[in-house]
Amino acid sequence: MKITEMSRTRLRRLLKAFNGLKSVLILTHDYPDPDAIASSLALQRLLSRRLKGCRVDVGFGGIVGRAENRAMVKAVRASFRPADEIVFASYDGFALVDTQPRTGNNSLPQGKVPAVVLDHHPMRRETRRVKFHDIRTRFGATATMMYEYLKTARFRIDADLATALFYGIRAETQALTREASRADRDAYVALLPLADFRRISDIENAGVSREYFGQMGSALAHTRLYGDVSVTSLGTVPNPDFCAEFCDMVMRLESMRWALCVGRKKGTLYLSLRTRERRGHAGRTIVRVVGKEGKAGGHGMMAGGIAWIEKFDPPTYDSALKVIRKRFLEQTQATDRKPMRLLDAAPSPLPPNSEKNRGVPSKAAVSS
């Protein structure tokens, strides 16, 4: 990754936005994912080093729910604070990382204006009013942006930070296979020898509870296929992370083109959308699916959103799901397709005495 004069200008403007402040709170989006965790950690380290005498904390709304994400926070020794434990009035400056003002997916209080916004999602109108904003939609991960800032500042990246940034890029771009730019590839390669792969293995193989398998079984049972389009109704979810996690899993199904997962937590619907189409405009699609009942955004191949059940008529989960599903099927030209249960579409299990179950090679395998 080449450091340009533009890179140096961005770094100067970033630091200038916090001039004279004594306490800064960095906020990620609610229920932070690896990209948000890595990016906010990097900004915290950079500001703590360059802003002498300034306290810099990181906060988030909701919980760190997914097992891999909890393992990541522990592995890279990140010290983050839940929003419900934060006294916002004690900070005189705010930064949003991997999220933007008034998106509905962060816990910045009404009336608080961030000094800085760093993100790789499409620009929001409210973001233009921020003192310094750096929005780069061509980047696959905000962590890549933060790597550029650190490199420009000649910041020494230790194993904790390298592991966080590497895994943030890896997870967000699915190991450079989803919406990755040249900058993402350059950062990924540069961080590769610095990252601790034993810790990455611990993250990727994080243990899960028995309840998790119950949630997964229920999600499979409530997935409907409309040809190459799927809709999953998750019902009540312990954390919205599960919507994105299961949506990624459904996309592994052969020939799947679009997948939508919908879950409920209290009075809010959480939606995750995925597509194989590199020019699928998932962000635009989910905005149309959510409509006036919520807020949403995303990229070409992945997107997310929320919708408030109280805004539907009648204000019930089933009613809201029916509207969301209808809009989604219209957007993906799948309205006229007959739904099929995912599990009904699966091949029948092998009989207990079949040759494959006994480990006996087939005749074709022997002859080859």
C-alpha positions as CSV (number, residue, x, y, z in Angstrom):
1,M,0.0,0.0,0.0
2,K,1.6,3.3,-1.2
3,I,1.4,6.3,1.2
4,T,0.4,9.4,-0.7
5,E,0.1,13.0,0.1
6,M,-3.6,12.4,0.4
7,S,-2.9,9.8,3.1
8,R,-0.9,12.4,5.0
9,T,-3.6,15.0,4.6
10,R,-6.2,12.6,5.9
11,L,-4.1,11.8,9.0
12,R,-3.5,15.5,9.8
13,R,-7.2,16.3,9.5
14,L,-8.2,13.3,11.6
15,L,-5.9,14.4,14.4
16,K,-6.8,18.0,14.1
17,A,-10.5,17.1,14.6
18,F,-9.7,16.1,18.2
19,N,-7.4,19.1,19.0
20,G,-7.8,20.3,22.6
21,L,-10.1,17.4,23.7
22,K,-9.5,15.7,27.0
23,S,-11.8,12.6,26.5
24,V,-12.9,10.9,23.3
25,L,-15.3,8.0,22.9
26,I,-15.1,5.8,19.8
27,L,-18.4,4.0,19.0
28,T,-18.8,1.1,16.7
29,H,-22.1,-0.1,15.3
30,D,-24.2,-2.1,17.7
31,Y,-23.4,-5.8,18.0
32,P,-19.9,-5.1,16.6
33,D,-18.3,-7.5,14.1
34,P,-14.6,-8.2,13.5
35,D,-14.1,-5.3,11.1
36,A,-15.7,-2.9,13.7
37,I,-13.7,-4.4,16.6
38,A,-10.4,-4.2,14.7
39,S,-11.0,-0.7,13.3
40,S,-12.0,0.9,16.6
41,L,-9.1,-0.8,18.4
42,A,-6.7,0.7,15.8
43,L,-8.2,4.2,16.1
44,Q,-8.0,4.0,19.9
45,R,-4.3,3.0,19.8
46,L,-3.5,5.8,17.3
47,L,-5.3,8.5,19.2
48,S,-3.9,7.4,22.6
49,R,-0.4,7.7,21.1
50,R,-0.8,11.0,19.3
51,L,-3.2,12.9,21.6
52,K,-1.2,13.5,24.7
53,G,-3.3,13.6,27.9
54,C,-6.5,12.6,26.1
55,R,-8.5,9.6,27.4
56,V,-9.7,7.4,24.6
57,D,-12.3,4.7,25.1
58,V,-14.3,2.4,22.8
59,G,-18.0,1.6,23.3
60,F,-20.7,-0.3,21.6
61,G,-24.4,-0.9,21.8
62,G,-25.9,-4.3,22.4
63,I,-23.5,-7.2,23.0
64,V,-20.6,-9.0,21.4
65,G,-22.8,-12.0,20.6
66,R,-21.1,-14.3,18.0
67,A,-18.7,-16.8,19.5
68,E,-15.9,-15.9,17.1
69,N,-16.3,-12.2,17.9
70,R,-16.2,-12.8,21.7
71,A,-13.1,-14.9,21.1
72,M,-11.6,-12.1,19.0
73,V,-12.1,-9.4,21.7
74,K,-10.3,-11.7,24.2
75,A,-7.5,-12.8,21.8
76,V,-6.5,-9.2,20.9
77,R,-7.0,-7.9,24.5
78,A,-9.5,-5.2,23.5
79,S,-11.0,-3.2,26.3
80,F,-14.5,-2.1,25.1
81,R,-17.4,-0.8,27.1
82,P,-21.2,-1.5,26.6
83,A,-23.2,1.6,25.9
84,D,-25.4,1.1,28.9
85,E,-22.4,1.5,31.1
86,I,-21.2,4.7,29.5
87,V,-21.8,8.2,30.8
88,F,-21.8,10.0,27.5
89,A,-21.7,13.5,29.2
90,S,-18.2,12.7,30.4
91,Y,-16.8,12.8,26.9
92,D,-16.1,16.0,24.9
93,G,-15.5,14.3,21.6
94,F,-17.0,11.3,19.7
95,A,-15.9,9.2,16.7
96,L,-18.0,6.7,14.7
97,V,-16.2,3.7,13.2
98,D,-17.7,1.3,10.7
99,T,-21.0,3.2,11.1
100,Q,-22.5,6.6,10.4
101,P,-24.8,9.1,12.1
102,R,-28.5,8.3,12.2
103,T,-28.2,4.9,10.6
104,G,-30.2,3.3,13.4
105,N,-27.4,0.8,14.1
106,N,-25.2,2.7,16.6
107,S,-25.8,4.1,20.2
108,L,-24.7,7.7,19.7
109,P,-27.3,9.7,21.7
110,Q,-29.6,12.0,19.9
111,G,-28.0,15.5,19.8
112,K,-24.4,14.3,20.0
113,V,-22.5,15.1,16.8
114,P,-19.3,13.1,16.1
115,A,-16.1,14.9,15.3
116,V,-15.0,12.0,13.1
117,V,-16.7,9.3,11.0
118,L,-14.7,6.5,9.4
119,D,-16.5,3.9,7.3
120,H,-16.6,2.0,4.1
121,H,-20.3,1.9,3.6
122,P,-22.1,4.4,1.3
123,M,-22.2,8.0,2.4
124,R,-25.1,9.2,4.5
125,R,-26.4,12.7,4.2
126,E,-25.9,13.4,7.9
127,T,-22.2,12.4,7.6
128,R,-21.4,15.3,5.3
129,R,-22.0,17.7,8.2
130,V,-19.3,16.0,10.4
131,K,-16.1,17.9,10.9
132,F,-14.0,15.1,9.4
133,H,-15.3,12.1,7.5
134,D,-13.5,9.5,5.5
135,I,-15.9,7.3,3.6
136,R,-14.3,4.9,1.1
137,T,-16.8,2.6,-0.4
138,R,-14.3,1.0,-2.7
139,F,-12.6,-0.6,0.3
140,G,-13.9,-4.0,1.4
141,A,-13.2,-3.3,5.1
142,T,-12.8,-0.3,7.4
143,A,-9.9,-2.1,8.9
144,T,-8.0,-1.5,5.7
145,M,-8.5,2.2,6.0
146,M,-7.2,2.0,9.6
147,Y,-4.1,0.1,8.4
148,E,-3.4,3.0,6.0
149,Y,-3.7,5.5,8.8
150,L,-1.3,3.5,11.0
151,K,1.2,3.1,8.2
152,T,1.0,6.8,7.4
153,A,1.6,7.6,11.1
154,R,4.6,5.2,11.1
155,F,2.9,3.4,14.0
156,R,4.5,0.2,15.2
157,I,1.8,-2.5,14.8
158,D,2.2,-5.2,17.5
159,A,0.8,-8.7,17.4
160,D,-2.5,-7.8,19.1
161,L,-3.3,-5.1,16.6
162,A,-1.9,-7.0,13.6
163,T,-4.1,-10.0,14.5
164,A,-7.1,-7.8,14.9
165,L,-6.7,-6.0,11.6
166,F,-5.8,-9.1,9.7
167,Y,-8.8,-11.0,11.0
168,G,-11.1,-7.9,10.5
169,I,-10.2,-7.8,6.8
170,R,-10.3,-11.6,6.5
171,A,-13.8,-11.8,8.0
172,E,-15.3,-8.8,6.2
173,T,-14.1,-9.8,2.7
174,Q,-14.3,-13.6,3.3
175,A,-10.6,-13.9,2.8
176,L,-10.5,-11.4,-0.1
177,T,-13.2,-13.2,-2.1
178,R,-16.0,-10.6,-1.4
179,E,-15.8,-7.0,-2.5
180,A,-12.0,-6.8,-1.8
181,S,-10.0,-4.0,-3.4
182,R,-6.4,-3.8,-4.2
183,A,-5.9,-1.8,-0.9
184,D,-7.5,-4.7,1.0
185,R,-5.2,-7.2,-0.6
186,D,-2.1,-5.0,0.1
187,A,-3.1,-4.6,3.8
188,Y,-3.9,-8.3,4.1
189,V,-0.5,-9.4,2.7
190,A,1.4,-6.8,4.8
191,L,-0.3,-7.9,8.0
192,L,0.1,-11.6,7.3
193,P,3.6,-12.0,8.8
194,L,2.7,-9.9,11.8
195,A,-0.5,-11.7,12.8
196,D,-0.6,-14.5,15.4
197,F,-2.2,-17.4,13.7
198,R,-2.6,-19.5,16.8
199,R,-4.9,-16.8,18.1
200,I,-6.7,-16.6,14.7
201,S,-7.3,-20.3,15.0
202,D,-8.7,-19.8,18.5
203,I,-11.1,-17.2,17.1
204,E,-12.2,-19.2,14.0
205,N,-12.7,-22.3,16.1
206,A,-14.4,-20.7,19.1
207,G,-16.6,-23.0,21.2
208,V,-20.4,-22.6,21.1
209,S,-23.1,-23.7,23.5
210,R,-25.7,-26.4,23.1
211,E,-28.3,-23.7,22.7
212,Y,-26.5,-22.5,19.6
213,F,-27.1,-25.8,17.8
214,G,-30.8,-25.5,18.8
215,Q,-30.9,-22.1,17.2
216,M,-29.2,-23.4,14.1
217,G,-31.6,-26.3,13.9
218,S,-34.6,-24.0,14.2
219,A,-33.2,-21.7,11.6
220,L,-32.8,-24.6,9.1
221,A,-36.3,-25.7,9.8
222,H,-37.7,-22.2,9.1
223,T,-35.8,-21.6,5.8
224,R,-37.9,-21.5,2.7
225,L,-36.5,-21.7,-0.8
226,Y,-38.0,-19.9,-3.8
227,G,-35.7,-21.4,-6.5
228,D,-32.4,-19.7,-6.1
229,V,-33.7,-17.3,-3.4
230,S,-34.2,-18.1,0.3
231,V,-36.0,-16.5,3.2
232,T,-35.3,-17.5,6.8
233,S,-37.6,-16.5,9.7
234,L,-35.5,-16.8,12.8
235,G,-38.1,-15.7,15.3
236,T,-36.7,-14.3,18.5
237,V,-32.9,-14.2,18.5
238,P,-30.5,-13.8,21.5
239,N,-28.4,-11.4,19.4
240,P,-28.8,-10.0,15.9
241,D,-25.3,-11.3,15.0
242,F,-27.0,-14.6,14.4
243,C,-29.0,-13.2,11.4
244,A,-25.7,-12.4,9.5
245,E,-24.1,-15.6,10.6
246,F,-26.9,-17.8,9.4
247,C,-27.3,-15.7,6.2
248,D,-23.7,-16.4,5.3
249,M,-24.3,-20.1,5.9
250,V,-27.4,-20.3,3.6
251,M,-25.3,-18.7,0.8
252,R,-23.2,-21.8,0.8
253,L,-26.1,-23.7,-0.6
254,E,-25.4,-24.7,-4.2
255,S,-27.0,-22.3,-6.8
256,M,-28.3,-19.9,-4.1
257,R,-28.4,-16.4,-5.6
258,W,-30.0,-14.3,-2.8
259,A,-30.6,-15.0,0.9
260,L,-32.6,-13.0,3.5
261,C,-32.6,-13.7,7.2
262,V,-35.0,-12.0,9.6
263,G,-34.9,-12.2,13.4
264,R,-36.6,-10.4,16.2
265,K,-35.3,-8.9,19.4
266,K,-37.9,-7.1,21.5
267,G,-39.9,-4.8,19.1
268,T,-37.2,-4.7,16.4
269,L,-36.7,-6.8,13.3
270,Y,-33.1,-7.4,12.3
271,L,-32.4,-8.2,8.7
272,S,-29.3,-9.6,6.9
273,L,-29.1,-9.9,3.1
274,R,-26.5,-11.6,1.0
275,T,-26.1,-12.2,-2.8
276,R,-23.7,-14.0,-5.1
277,E,-24.1,-11.3,-7.7
278,R,-21.1,-9.0,-7.6
279,R,-23.2,-6.2,-9.0
280,G,-26.3,-7.2,-7.0
281,H,-26.8,-3.8,-5.2
282,A,-27.7,-5.5,-2.0
283,G,-27.6,-2.2,-0.2
284,R,-30.2,-0.6,-2.5
285,T,-32.3,-3.8,-2.4
286,I,-32.6,-3.9,1.4
287,V,-33.5,-0.2,1.6
288,R,-36.5,-1.0,-0.6
289,V,-37.3,-4.2,1.4
290,V,-37.2,-2.3,4.8
291,G,-39.2,0.7,3.4
292,K,-40.4,3.5,5.6
293,E,-40.7,1.1,8.5
294,G,-36.9,1.0,9.2
295,K,-33.4,1.8,8.2
296,A,-30.9,-0.1,6.2
297,G,-27.7,0.0,4.1
298,G,-24.9,-2.1,2.7
299,H,-22.7,-2.9,-0.3
300,G,-23.1,-4.7,-3.6
301,M,-23.1,-8.3,-2.1
302,M,-24.1,-7.8,1.6
303,A,-26.4,-5.6,3.5
304,G,-28.3,-5.3,6.8
305,G,-31.1,-3.3,8.3
306,I,-33.7,-2.9,11.0
307,A,-37.4,-2.4,11.0
308,W,-39.7,-1.5,13.9
309,I,-42.7,-3.9,14.3
310,E,-44.9,-1.1,15.7
311,K,-44.8,0.6,12.3
312,F,-46.6,-2.4,10.6
313,D,-50.3,-2.9,10.4
314,P,-51.1,-4.9,12.5
315,P,-48.0,-4.4,14.6
316,T,-47.0,-8.1,14.9
317,Y,-44.0,-10.1,14.0
318,D,-46.0,-12.3,11.5
319,S,-47.5,-9.3,9.8
320,A,-44.1,-7.5,9.5
321,L,-42.4,-10.7,8.2
322,K,-45.1,-11.1,5.6
323,V,-44.6,-7.6,4.3
324,I,-40.8,-7.9,4.3
325,R,-40.9,-11.3,2.5
326,K,-43.3,-10.0,-0.1
327,R,-41.1,-7.0,-0.9
328,F,-37.9,-9.1,-1.0
329,L,-39.4,-11.6,-3.4
330,E,-40.6,-8.8,-5.6
331,Q,-37.1,-7.3,-5.7
332,T,-35.5,-10.7,-6.6
333,Q,-38.2,-11.6,-9.2
334,A,-39.2,-14.7,-7.2
335,T,-42.8,-13.8,-6.3
336,D,-44.4,-16.5,-8.5
337,R,-42.2,-19.3,-7.3
338,K,-43.6,-22.0,-5.0
339,P,-41.8,-22.1,-1.6
340,M,-40.0,-25.3,-0.5
341,R,-38.7,-26.1,2.9
342,L,-34.9,-26.2,2.9
343,L,-34.9,-29.5,4.8
344,D,-37.4,-31.1,2.4
345,A,-35.1,-30.2,-0.4
346,A,-32.2,-32.1,1.1
347,P,-31.4,-35.6,-0.3
348,S,-32.5,-38.6,1.7
349,P,-29.9,-40.0,4.2
350,L,-28.0,-43.1,3.1
351,P,-29.5,-46.4,4.4
352,P,-27.6,-47.8,7.4
353,N,-26.1,-50.7,5.5
354,S,-25.0,-48.8,2.4
355,E,-21.5,-49.3,1.2
356,K,-20.6,-45.6,1.8
357,N,-21.8,-45.8,5.4
358,R,-19.6,-48.9,6.0
359,G,-16.6,-47.1,4.5
360,V,-16.5,-49.6,1.5
361,P,-15.3,-47.8,-1.7
362,S,-17.7,-47.9,-4.6
363,K,-16.9,-50.0,-7.7
364,A,-16.2,-46.8,-9.6
365,A,-13.7,-45.7,-7.0
366,V,-12.0,-49.1,-7.2
367,S,-11.8,-49.1,-11.0
368,S,-10.4,-45.6,-11.1
